[in-house]
Amino acid sequence: MEITEKNMQPAETQVLDQIISNRRSLMKLGGAALAGFALAGIAKAQAAVTDTDILNFALNLEYLEAEYYTIATSGMTIDQMGIGITGTGTQGGVTIKNNSPASAQVPFATPAIQSYAQEVATEERKHVSFLRSALGSSAVAQPAIDLLNSFNGLAAAAGIGSSFDPFSSEVNFLLGAYIFEDVGVTAYHGAAGLITTPANLDAAAGILAVEGYHAGLIRTVLYGLDAANPSLGIDATATKISKARAALDGTNNDDIGLGVVTNSLGSASTIVNADANTIAFSRTTTQVLSIVYAGGSGKGGFFPAGLNGTIK
């Protein structure tokens, strides 16, 4: 599915608010799921993992985000940009349309959106480099990443069509980014309870804050584009993606779509993806994997051969 932009008014892509959220009680550990670990007590009851395991789990996810944004903005993979992808485990490449990253560079129509994308791409590459440096010889290699079939499968699961090309337009690019950023926030929030070294927790908290900025930016721009171009149905598509994520992680209630809610003061946007206490949602590693594997067991979706490292 592709959302066209023929009536779009670039000047109306304004940034609104951003905040982030939390999570409710215990979750069932079913399926496999995308980046996170839940509250400290719950997480520690699952399995004994080390800080190295956690940081490598995060590194796998940062490889995914960095590749997506870098290809979209430059037409190059991160190793072509000089970022290391070697390490322990099986190193893999990126599956992309036409087998050519250059053909997947997004034809941005709005300078502001292109600038946002360039900033996020730079920051995600820095996250990869930072985690690799912190892990040293223990860093995992980039696993095989699929940015073609994965989007088609998730589009079908979300009920937005049999195919979806996130590189065909800036709106589709933003919707593709919408898939990643909210999951990244829940992943780092969940991981916090498992990290034992203060320095590592401090670094993870810092990355979580940046991922929160990214998620708020993506959601805000999409919301603004929908308000300026309601016929495109952007908010409705984003909400379907949120419902698909919640279904894949087995909760069906830990993801807020885009739109408006009515309170005593009138209508309010739903930029912040949070629980009733406005605390960012948190996901276990199992739940995160279930999303990035698109419901697959041990592999699938964005990681056709699975992640590298202990947590996979």
Rosetta silent file (secondary structure, phi, psi, omega in degrees, C-alpha in Angstrom):
SEQUENCE: MEITEKNMQPAETQVLDQIISNRRSLMKLGGAALAGFALAGIAKAQAAVTDTDILNFALNLEYLEAEYYTIATSGMTIDQMGIGITGTGTQGGVTIKNNSPASAQVPFATPAIQSYAQEVATEERKHVSFLRSALGSSAVAQPAIDLLNSFNGLAAAAGIGSSFDPFSSEVNFLLGAYIFEDVGVTAYHGAAGLITTPANLDAAAGILAVEGYHAGLIRTVLYGLDAANPSLGIDATATKISKARAALDGTNNDDIGLGVVTNSLGSASTIVNADANTIAFSRTTTQVLSIVYAGGSGKGGFFPAGLNGTIK
SCORE:     score description
SCORE:     0.000 S_00000001
   1 L     0.000  140.047  177.454    0.000    0.000    0.000 S_00000001
   2 L  -130.269  134.007  176.677    1.234    3.485   -0.757 S_00000001
   3 L   -97.035  122.117 -178.678   -0.145    6.747    0.548 S_00000001
   4 L   -84.206  165.852 -173.791    0.158    9.510   -2.020 S_00000001
   5 L  -131.498   27.446 -171.318    0.964   13.101   -1.225 S_00000001
   6 L   -63.518  -27.289 -178.881   -0.322   15.102   -4.180 S_00000001
   7 L  -103.785   15.836 -173.098   -2.296   17.548   -2.038 S_00000001
   8 L   -75.302  142.817  177.794    0.246   17.869    0.728 S_00000001
   9 L  -113.367   97.965 -174.832    1.273   21.274    2.038 S_00000001
  10 H   -50.709  -36.109 -175.542    4.872   20.941    3.350 S_00000001
  11 H   -64.651  -15.089 -175.216    4.645   24.131    5.417 S_00000001
  12 H   -95.217    9.797  176.070    2.001   22.534    7.591 S_00000001
  13 L   -85.472   85.088 -176.790    4.236   19.808    8.970 S_00000001
  14 L  -104.911  152.475  179.857    4.568   21.305   12.422 S_00000001
  15 L   -92.712  131.919 -179.621    5.858   19.696   15.543 S_00000001
  16 L  -100.949 -124.430 -178.596    3.423   19.495   18.497 S_00000001
  17 L   -98.658  176.137  169.791    4.087   17.855   21.849 S_00000001
  18 L  -159.563  142.056  179.563    5.899   14.720   22.853 S_00000001
  19 L  -157.329  173.633  174.732    5.939   12.802   26.036 S_00000001
  20 L  -144.422  177.201 -154.647    6.287    9.209   26.851 S_00000001
  21 L  -133.437 -159.001 -174.262    4.704    6.686   28.986 S_00000001
  22 L  -141.854 -154.788 -174.379    4.585    3.469   31.072 S_00000001
  23 L  -148.935  152.413 -178.608    3.119    0.143   31.464 S_00000001
  24 L   -85.048 -147.838 -169.319    0.608   -1.711   33.443 S_00000001
  25 L   -76.927 -144.421 -177.148    1.104   -4.954   35.335 S_00000001
  26 L   -69.117  153.408  177.039    2.401   -8.374   34.378 S_00000001
  27 L  -125.178  153.971  177.496    2.320   -9.681   30.833 S_00000001
  28 L   -76.887  142.871  178.600    2.148  -13.147   29.488 S_00000001
  29 L   -94.863   84.717  178.436    5.315  -14.430   27.942 S_00000001
  30 L  -122.345  161.236  174.821    4.064  -15.885   24.686 S_00000001
  31 L    64.428 -154.288  175.166    5.440  -15.754   21.158 S_00000001
  32 L  -129.462  148.208 -172.352    8.611  -13.839   20.477 S_00000001
  33 E  -148.326  159.993 -167.082    8.709   -9.970   20.813 S_00000001
  34 E   -75.805 -163.458 -147.747   10.672   -6.630   19.967 S_00000001
  35 L   -80.559   90.916  175.090   12.976   -4.639   22.289 S_00000001
  36 L   179.981  171.876 -173.779   12.286   -4.594   26.020 S_00000001
  37 L  -138.028   -1.213  178.618   12.382   -6.336   29.319 S_00000001
  38 L    75.000 -175.469 -177.430    9.562   -5.279   31.746 S_00000001
  39 L   -66.573  155.510 -172.574    9.728   -4.203   35.348 S_00000001
  40 H   -51.900  -51.101 -176.800   12.743   -5.217   37.407 S_00000001
  41 H   -63.159  -43.078  179.962   11.100   -7.945   39.474 S_00000001
  42 H   -65.312  -45.252 -176.924    9.331   -9.509   36.503 S_00000001
  43 H   -60.745  -46.416 -175.763   12.406   -9.293   34.314 S_00000001
  44 H   -68.692  -22.738  178.368   14.702  -10.937   36.828 S_00000001
  45 H   -75.138  -20.077 -177.073   12.213  -13.744   37.294 S_00000001
  46 H   -72.847  -52.460 -175.641   12.455  -14.557   33.587 S_00000001
  47 L  -172.182  154.936  178.220   16.134  -15.412   33.313 S_00000001
  48 L   -84.969  115.440  177.620   19.550  -14.376   34.505 S_00000001
  49 L  -125.574  155.783 -179.984   21.092  -12.118   31.892 S_00000001
  50 L   -98.126  167.846  175.450   24.159   -9.926   32.001 S_00000001
  51 H   -60.037  -35.760  178.630   24.581   -6.291   31.041 S_00000001
  52 H   -62.068  -41.967  177.541   26.480   -7.520   27.985 S_00000001
  53 H   -59.841  -44.320 -177.257   23.469   -9.601   26.933 S_00000001
  54 H   -65.873  -46.418 -178.775   21.188   -6.600   27.315 S_00000001
  55 H   -64.882  -35.353  177.307   23.455   -4.192   25.458 S_00000001
  56 H   -70.389  -34.644  174.846   23.878   -6.683   22.611 S_00000001
  57 H   -60.945  -45.017  178.065   20.112   -7.102   22.403 S_00000001
  58 H   -63.790  -38.149 -179.275   19.848   -3.336   22.093 S_00000001
  59 H   -62.395  -40.996  176.032   22.653   -3.310   19.500 S_00000001
  60 H   -55.051  -44.474 -178.173   20.717   -5.716   17.265 S_00000001
  61 H   -71.268  -34.215  177.491   17.774   -3.334   17.309 S_00000001
  62 H   -68.867  -34.819  174.054   19.972   -0.294   16.722 S_00000001
  63 H   -56.688  -45.843 -178.751   21.447   -1.987   13.643 S_00000001
  64 H   -60.160  -50.892 -178.761   17.897   -2.290   12.307 S_00000001
  65 H   -64.299  -43.535 -178.160   16.983    1.340   12.943 S_00000001
  66 H   -62.183  -41.587  178.745   20.300    2.683   11.696 S_00000001
  67 H   -63.976  -43.370 -178.070   20.030    0.729    8.428 S_00000001
  68 H   -60.063  -52.836 -176.223   16.465    1.887    7.835 S_00000001
  69 H   -70.108  -37.011 -177.986   17.149    5.586    8.327 S_00000001
  70 H   -68.204  -44.442  177.771   20.550    5.563    6.628 S_00000001
  71 H   -63.159  -41.902 -178.394   19.281    3.838    3.481 S_00000001
  72 H   -63.227  -35.071 -174.728   16.246    6.129    3.378 S_00000001
  73 H   -96.836  -24.421 -174.501   18.317    9.302    3.598 S_00000001
  74 H  -123.358  -16.905 -174.775   21.527    8.393    1.779 S_00000001
  75 L    73.969   18.826  178.755   20.895    5.328   -0.375 S_00000001
  76 L  -130.652  154.144  173.541   23.762    3.596    1.456 S_00000001
  77 L   -82.353  166.496 -174.943   24.021    0.948    4.159 S_00000001
  78 L   -67.485  -31.865  177.559   25.698    1.830    7.454 S_00000001
  79 L   -69.457  -30.790  174.752   28.884   -0.087    6.651 S_00000001
  80 L   -68.237  -20.218  176.948   29.127    1.923    3.427 S_00000001
  81 L   -91.753    4.125  176.709   28.994    4.977    5.706 S_00000001
  82 L    92.623   11.700  178.956   31.956    3.631    7.687 S_00000001
  83 L   -91.847  133.269 -179.216   30.050    2.091   10.615 S_00000001
  84 L   -69.469  141.983  177.194   31.315   -1.276   11.840 S_00000001
  85 L  -132.738    7.702  179.513   29.006   -4.287   11.586 S_00000001
  86 L   -83.661  167.385  178.227   31.400   -7.147   12.406 S_00000001
  87 L   154.414 -162.419 -179.436   31.421   -9.075   15.663 S_00000001
  88 E   -76.493  154.650 -177.699   30.343  -12.329   17.244 S_00000001
  89 L    87.987 -176.567 -176.443   27.606  -14.401   15.645 S_00000001
  90 L   -88.499  119.045  179.435   26.629  -14.603   11.992 S_00000001
  91 L   -79.364  139.384 -179.642   26.996  -11.353   10.091 S_00000001
  92 L  -132.773  166.976  178.564   24.296  -10.599    7.547 S_00000001
  93 L   -99.064 -164.858 -177.713   23.407   -8.057    4.916 S_00000001
  94 E  -117.022  126.376  173.901   20.286   -6.037    4.197 S_00000001
  95 E   -87.072  122.244 -174.235   17.441   -7.209    1.968 S_00000001
  96 L  -140.373  162.225 -177.607   16.099   -4.167    0.167 S_00000001
  97 H   -63.033  143.533 -178.821   13.995   -3.493   -2.929 S_00000001
  98 H    60.224   13.351 -178.301   15.767   -4.028   -6.254 S_00000001
  99 H    53.449   30.421 -176.156   18.690   -5.401   -4.208 S_00000001
 100 L  -142.989  109.433  176.558   20.009   -1.844   -4.236 S_00000001
 101 H   -55.550  -34.761 -178.496   20.124    0.540   -1.260 S_00000001
 102 H   -61.265  -32.075 -178.705   20.564    3.410   -3.725 S_00000001
 103 H   -77.794  -10.430 -177.959   17.141    2.661   -5.229 S_00000001
 104 H   -99.070    2.830  177.572   15.546    2.889   -1.775 S_00000001
 105 L   -63.725  128.644 -174.254   16.563    6.474   -1.036 S_00000001
 106 L   -71.109  134.126  176.638   13.339    8.296   -0.200 S_00000001
 107 L   -82.122   75.997 -177.119   12.231   11.075   -2.605 S_00000001
 108 L   -61.294  136.507  178.731   11.596   13.616    0.136 S_00000001
 109 L  -106.856  -15.273 -176.375    9.267   16.442   -0.874 S_00000001
 110 L  -118.667  116.879 -178.164    9.430   18.471    2.331 S_00000001
 111 H   -54.066  -39.594 -178.673   12.780   19.955    3.452 S_00000001
 112 H   -63.726  -44.048 -179.787   11.806   19.853    7.128 S_00000001
 113 H   -65.892  -38.432  177.027   10.936   16.147    7.023 S_00000001
 114 H   -63.163  -39.752  178.185   14.162   15.391    5.163 S_00000001
 115 H   -64.574  -42.087  177.154   16.107   17.274    7.855 S_00000001
 116 H   -59.342  -45.919 -177.885   14.368   15.305   10.591 S_00000001
 117 H   -62.845  -41.024  178.884   15.205   12.052    8.816 S_00000001
 118 H   -63.086  -41.202  179.388   18.858   13.043    8.396 S_00000001
 119 H   -63.428  -47.548 -178.783   19.142   13.858   12.091 S_00000001
 120 H   -63.131  -40.151  178.684   17.600   10.574   13.205 S_00000001
 121 H   -59.518  -44.804  178.808   19.810    8.623   10.792 S_00000001
 122 H   -62.084  -43.085 -177.609   22.923   10.248   12.236 S_00000001
 123 H   -68.792  -36.909  178.553   21.812    9.585   15.796 S_00000001
 124 H   -68.875  -36.451  175.682   20.965    5.931   15.153 S_00000001
 125 H   -64.858  -37.554  178.215   24.407    5.356   13.602 S_00000001
 126 H   -66.630  -34.500  176.332   25.954    6.951   16.676 S_00000001
 127 H   -62.664  -42.935  177.825   23.964    4.587   18.885 S_00000001
 128 H   -60.295  -49.234 -178.295   25.415    1.647   16.966 S_00000001
 129 H   -63.036  -40.515 -179.929   28.953    3.001   17.286 S_00000001
 130 H   -63.142  -48.584 -178.514   28.511    3.791   20.986 S_00000001
 131 H   -64.950  -39.440  178.421   27.177    0.332   21.873 S_00000001
 132 H   -63.204  -39.830  178.585   29.875   -1.378   19.814 S_00000001
 133 H   -66.699  -42.589 -179.297   32.536    0.657   21.603 S_00000001
 134 H   -65.129  -35.482 -178.331   31.044   -0.079   25.019 S_00000001
 135 H   -83.759  -23.817  179.988   30.877   -3.805   24.264 S_00000001
 136 H    60.187 -131.652 -177.802   34.306   -4.050   22.664 S_00000001
 137 H   -69.588   -9.708  179.133   35.177   -7.582   21.538 S_00000001
 138 H   -87.634   -5.766 -177.524   31.846   -8.813   22.949 S_00000001
 139 L   -64.207  137.942  177.181   29.797   -6.827   20.416 S_00000001
 140 E   -81.113  154.917  175.202   27.607   -8.928   18.140 S_00000001
 141 L   -75.401  160.172  174.121   27.759   -8.618   14.379 S_00000001
 142 L   -65.891  125.651  177.147   24.877   -7.129   12.466 S_00000001
 143 L   -78.735  172.545  175.351   22.464   -9.975   11.740 S_00000001
 144 L   -61.338  133.569 -178.609   20.642  -10.359    8.426 S_00000001
 145 E  -123.711  132.219 -179.086   18.053   -7.561    8.140 S_00000001
 146 E  -112.197  112.796  177.627   15.015   -7.611    5.840 S_00000001
 147 L  -109.582   23.712  179.733   13.558   -4.228    4.868 S_00000001
 148 L  -123.473  -72.334 -179.006   11.433   -5.623    2.053 S_00000001
 149 H   -64.366  -30.496 -179.063    9.402   -8.730    2.902 S_00000001
 150 H   -60.772  -46.335 -179.354    9.104   -7.636    6.522 S_00000001
 151 H   -67.186  -36.363  177.786    7.101   -4.530    5.661 S_00000001
 152 H   -64.641  -42.308  179.880    4.860   -6.481    3.301 S_00000001
 153 H   -65.782  -42.450  179.820    4.126   -9.041    5.995 S_00000001
 154 H   -70.133  -32.355  177.173    3.388   -6.439    8.650 S_00000001
 155 H   -62.335  -43.446  179.192    1.181   -4.484    6.257 S_00000001
 156 H   -65.131  -41.767 -179.730   -0.930   -7.582    5.739 S_00000001
 157 H   -65.071  -33.994 -178.653   -1.020   -8.260    9.494 S_00000001
 158 H   -83.166  -11.062 -179.804   -2.080   -4.679   10.199 S_00000001
 159 L    77.612   30.910  179.807   -4.793   -4.766    7.546 S_00000001
 160 L  -111.669   11.430  178.059   -3.377   -1.927    5.455 S_00000001
 161 L   132.936  171.357 -178.987   -2.771   -3.899    2.280 S_00000001
 162 L   -83.971  -13.034  179.681   -0.807   -6.819    0.877 S_00000001
 163 L  -149.939  158.103  179.500    2.346   -4.750    0.429 S_00000001
 164 L  -153.400  122.997  179.751    3.944   -1.602    1.771 S_00000001
 165 L  -108.614  102.028 -177.593    6.971    0.273    0.451 S_00000001
 166 L   -72.691   -8.242 -177.501    8.309    2.633    3.155 S_00000001
 167 L  -101.359    2.083 -174.201   10.846    4.104    0.740 S_00000001
 168 L   -82.320  -22.442 -179.009    8.385    5.247   -1.939 S_00000001
 169 L  -157.876  164.942 -178.964    7.370    8.547   -0.306 S_00000001
 170 H   -69.484  -31.289  177.409    8.060   10.624    2.779 S_00000001
 171 H   -67.746  -45.840  177.387    4.690    9.731    4.320 S_00000001
 172 H   -62.365  -37.385  176.608    5.340    6.021    3.860 S_00000001
 173 H   -59.915  -44.892  179.669    8.828    6.544    5.277 S_00000001
 174 H   -64.217  -38.769  177.714    7.348    8.155    8.396 S_00000001
 175 H   -66.890  -36.081  175.085    4.880    5.291    8.809 S_00000001
 176 H   -64.302  -42.342  178.163    7.760    2.829    8.526 S_00000001
 177 H   -64.482  -33.895  178.807    9.644    4.785   11.186 S_00000001
 178 H   -57.916  -35.282  178.929    6.494    4.738   13.331 S_00000001
 179 H   -61.280  -43.920 -173.366    6.814    0.954   13.512 S_00000001
 180 H   -78.481  -48.438 -165.451   10.319    1.130   15.015 S_00000001
 181 H   -63.371  -44.995  179.568   10.434    4.108   17.327 S_00000001
 182 H   -63.210  -35.742  179.060    7.613    3.277   19.734 S_00000001
 183 H   -67.389  -39.733  178.405    8.974   -0.251   20.066 S_00000001
 184 H   -59.906  -40.202  178.565   12.444    1.098   20.821 S_00000001
 185 H   -62.347  -47.465 -178.946   11.059    3.195   23.661 S_00000001
 186 H   -65.931  -30.422 -179.730    9.276    0.218   25.225 S_00000001
 187 H   -68.252  -51.279 -179.332   12.395   -1.893   24.789 S_00000001
 188 H   -66.204  -35.821  176.983   14.775    0.437   26.621 S_00000001
 189 H   -62.528  -44.981  179.382   12.184    1.074   29.313 S_00000001
 190 H   -64.843  -34.467 -176.658   11.816   -2.646   29.851 S_00000001
 191 H   -70.439  -24.812 -174.031   15.578   -3.187   29.865 S_00000001
 192 H   -54.137  -39.361 -177.635   16.197   -0.717   32.676 S_00000001
 193 H   -70.719  -13.833 -178.514   15.208   -3.201   35.370 S_00000001
 194 H   -96.979  -17.451 -175.441   17.758   -5.755   34.190 S_00000001
 195 L   -79.151  130.209 -174.440   20.833   -3.535   34.026 S_00000001
 196 L  -104.303  -24.194 -177.814   23.088   -3.865   37.063 S_00000001
 197 L   -92.416  124.288 -177.585   25.987   -1.493   36.352 S_00000001
 198 H   -52.238  -41.566 -178.632   25.206    2.199   37.030 S_00000001
 199 H   -63.990  -38.813  178.622   27.225    3.420   34.047 S_00000001
 200 H   -69.155  -38.390  178.298   25.333    1.079   31.712 S_00000001
 201 H   -65.137  -39.769  178.457   21.997    2.125   33.178 S_00000001
 202 H   -61.840  -43.481  179.800   22.921    5.767   32.714 S_00000001
 203 H   -65.590  -42.965 -179.988   23.794    5.150   29.050 S_00000001
 204 H   -63.581  -39.297  178.663   20.600    3.168   28.440 S_00000001
 205 H   -64.267  -37.523  178.460   18.531    5.924   30.038 S_00000001
 206 H   -66.272  -41.320  178.224   20.193    8.452   27.762 S_00000001
 207 H   -67.627  -39.388  177.032   19.452    6.394   24.648 S_00000001
 208 H   -57.054  -42.593  179.917   15.864    5.889   25.850 S_00000001
 209 H   -61.460  -42.002  179.912   15.449    9.669   26.069 S_00000001
 210 H   -66.860  -42.149  177.860   16.667   10.101   22.499 S_00000001
 211 H   -62.623  -33.680  176.008   14.386    7.312   21.246 S_00000001
 212 H   -64.814  -41.430  174.995   11.548    9.109   23.034 S_00000001
 213 H   -59.151  -45.681 -178.842   12.405   12.306   21.147 S_00000001
 214 H   -60.985  -47.398 -178.487   12.400   10.328   17.894 S_00000001
 215 H   -62.051  -43.510  179.373    9.057    8.662   18.629 S_00000001
 216 H   -63.800  -38.464  179.092    7.465   11.966   19.616 S_00000001
 217 H   -64.933  -49.391 -178.590    8.781   13.634   16.476 S_00000001
 218 H   -60.571  -46.384 -178.439    7.542   10.902   14.146 S_00000001
 219 H   -65.684  -38.664 -179.380    4.108   10.772   15.765 S_00000001
 220 H   -65.810  -45.454 -179.184    3.796   14.575   15.798 S_00000001
 221 H   -65.156  -42.623  177.883    4.700   15.010   12.134 S_00000001
 222 H   -61.188  -42.447  179.330    2.325   12.229   11.074 S_00000001
 223 H   -62.177  -42.698  178.976   -0.461   13.790   13.136 S_00000001
 224 H   -65.487  -39.326  178.480    0.184   17.187   11.561 S_00000001
 225 H   -66.036  -36.876  178.278    0.206   15.723    8.051 S_00000001
 226 H   -66.223  -40.901  179.341   -3.098   13.989    8.727 S_00000001
 227 H   -63.442  -36.441 -179.433   -4.648   17.237    9.955 S_00000001
 228 H   -80.277  -24.660 -176.469   -3.464   19.025    6.800 S_00000001
 229 L  -137.280   66.244 -174.377   -4.446   16.169    4.468 S_00000001
 230 H   -59.454  -24.862 -178.454   -7.296   14.199    6.092 S_00000001
 231 H   -67.534  -18.050 -179.482   -8.143   12.366    2.872 S_00000001
 232 H   -76.300  -19.704  178.567   -4.868   10.427    3.131 S_00000001
 233 L    65.366   34.920 -175.784   -6.019    8.589    6.257 S_00000001
 234 H   -64.970  -47.174 -179.482   -2.578    8.773    7.874 S_00000001
 235 H   -61.107  -39.658 -179.516   -3.767    8.611   11.485 S_00000001
 236 H   -63.823  -39.721  178.547   -5.986    5.630   10.699 S_00000001
 237 H   -66.321  -44.117  178.795   -3.055    3.770    9.137 S_00000001
 238 H   -61.284  -39.274 -179.913   -0.790    4.528   12.099 S_00000001
 239 H   -65.667  -36.101  175.586   -3.486    3.301   14.484 S_00000001
 240 H   -63.703  -37.483  177.643   -3.713    0.012   12.591 S_00000001
 241 H   -64.478  -42.980  178.403    0.048   -0.377   13.032 S_00000001
 242 H   -59.772  -44.473 -179.919   -0.311    0.232   16.785 S_00000001
 243 H   -64.002  -36.795  178.838   -3.031   -2.414   17.023 S_00000001
 244 H   -66.322  -40.754  178.225   -0.869   -4.890   15.111 S_00000001
 245 H   -62.304  -44.622 -179.445    2.063   -4.334   17.498 S_00000001
 246 H   -65.648  -33.721  177.943   -0.159   -4.859   20.522 S_00000001
 247 H   -70.953  -40.620 -179.399   -1.594   -8.014   18.978 S_00000001
 248 H   -65.921  -35.111 -179.173    1.843   -9.399   18.156 S_00000001
 249 L   -83.567   -2.435  173.632    3.137   -8.886   21.702 S_00000001
 250 L    88.077    0.607 -177.668    0.086  -10.666   23.094 S_00000001
 251 L   -97.121  -35.962 -176.926   -1.367   -7.830   25.190 S_00000001
 252 L    63.429   11.166 -179.106   -3.721   -6.115   22.733 S_00000001
 253 L  -149.770   17.135 -178.194   -3.656   -3.011   24.939 S_00000001
 254 L  -112.540   35.403 -179.696   -0.151   -1.599   25.260 S_00000001
 255 L  -152.739  126.791 -179.057   -0.055    0.667   22.221 S_00000001
 256 L  -104.338  127.071  179.181   -1.895    3.925   21.550 S_00000001
 257 L   -79.077 -174.593  179.250   -2.646    4.914   17.968 S_00000001
 258 L   -95.673  144.209  179.227   -2.811    8.407   16.502 S_00000001
 259 L   159.398 -149.053  179.678   -5.944   10.511   16.649 S_00000001
 260 E  -133.190  151.951  172.834   -7.873   12.632   19.136 S_00000001
 261 E  -126.040  155.822 -178.711   -9.583   12.065   22.454 S_00000001
 262 E  -109.446  130.826  175.476  -12.175   14.269   24.101 S_00000001
 263 E  -127.905 -170.068 -175.750  -11.881   15.545   27.652 S_00000001
 264 L   -63.736  -19.767 -178.827  -13.522   18.279   29.729 S_00000001
 265 L   -98.617   -3.748 -179.072  -11.491   20.935   27.914 S_00000001
 266 E   124.696 -147.918 -177.561  -12.207   19.678   24.413 S_00000001
 267 E   -91.997  143.690  177.384  -10.175   17.568   21.972 S_00000001
 268 E  -133.877  147.186  178.208   -6.596   16.456   22.569 S_00000001
 269 E   -75.830  167.305  176.377   -4.137   14.641   20.328 S_00000001
 270 L  -117.837   55.356  179.094   -2.668   11.229   21.178 S_00000001
 271 L   -67.670  -40.859 -176.217    0.972   11.963   20.428 S_00000001
 272 L   -81.309  126.677  179.441    2.201   10.287   23.615 S_00000001
 273 L   -96.241   89.328 -172.107    2.173    6.495   23.540 S_00000001
 274 E  -146.546  170.885  179.894    1.630    5.771   27.241 S_00000001
 275 L   -82.031 -170.209 -175.960   -0.576    4.074   29.824 S_00000001
 276 L   -64.449  -21.257  177.954   -3.322    5.663   31.921 S_00000001
 277 L   -95.167    8.554 -176.287   -0.700    7.235   34.195 S_00000001
 278 L    56.001   44.978  172.772    1.175    8.671   31.183 S_00000001
 279 L  -114.023  133.262 -175.346    4.129    6.399   31.835 S_00000001
 280 E   -55.073  140.186  175.951    5.797    4.893   28.781 S_00000001
 281 L   -63.066  155.669  178.891    4.828    1.318   28.044 S_00000001
 282 L  -129.153  140.837  177.781    7.409   -1.382   28.708 S_00000001
 283 L  -125.594  146.468  174.228    7.913   -4.660   26.857 S_00000001
 284 L   -74.143  165.336  176.972    9.769   -7.832   27.725 S_00000001
 285 H   -60.956  -36.968  178.823   12.399   -9.154   25.353 S_00000001
 286 H   -61.527  -42.671 -179.985    9.966  -11.896   24.382 S_00000001
 287 H   -68.799  -39.463  178.562    7.335   -9.336   23.454 S_00000001
 288 H   -63.650  -45.377  179.601    9.807   -7.200   21.534 S_00000001
 289 H   -61.676  -36.945  179.779   11.054  -10.199   19.614 S_00000001
 290 H   -61.234  -33.378  178.958    7.503  -11.173   18.750 S_00000001
 291 H   -76.374  -50.867 -176.748    7.056   -7.821   17.037 S_00000001
 292 H   -69.912  -24.797  175.096   10.352   -7.669   15.167 S_00000001
 293 L   -87.671    2.695 -179.769   10.005  -11.330   14.185 S_00000001
 294 L    54.467   38.445  178.549    6.439  -10.547   13.004 S_00000001
 295 L    87.744   -2.623 -179.772    5.141  -13.356   15.192 S_00000001
 296 L   -72.884  164.285 -179.665    7.795  -15.835   14.064 S_00000001
 297 L  -104.483  108.240  177.956    9.553  -18.191   16.448 S_00000001
 298 L    81.666  -14.185  179.313   13.258  -17.449   16.816 S_00000001
 299 L  -171.712  170.135  178.585   13.437  -15.575   13.533 S_00000001
 300 E   124.106  176.087  178.024   11.365  -13.822   10.904 S_00000001
 301 L    60.515 -124.224 -178.041   10.120  -10.358   10.055 S_00000001
 302 L   -74.810  -16.064 -179.068   12.932   -7.827   10.160 S_00000001
 303 E  -125.016   80.763 -173.646   15.427  -10.502   11.261 S_00000001
 304 L   -60.257  -22.774  177.862   14.984  -13.485    8.901 S_00000001
 305 L  -111.747    8.549 -179.446   17.796  -15.450   10.566 S_00000001
 306 L    87.816  174.146  178.124   17.158  -14.193   14.093 S_00000001
 307 L   -82.570  164.850  169.225   19.221  -11.887   16.313 S_00000001
 308 L   -98.049  148.855  179.140   22.828  -12.409   17.341 S_00000001
 309 L   110.677 -173.600 -176.735   23.676  -12.810   21.008 S_00000001
 310 L   -75.736  -40.370 -177.706   22.144  -14.550   24.009 S_00000001
 311 L   -90.297  106.044 -177.909   18.723  -12.904   23.882 S_00000001
 312 L  -161.453    0.000    0.000   17.002  -14.089   20.716 S_00000001
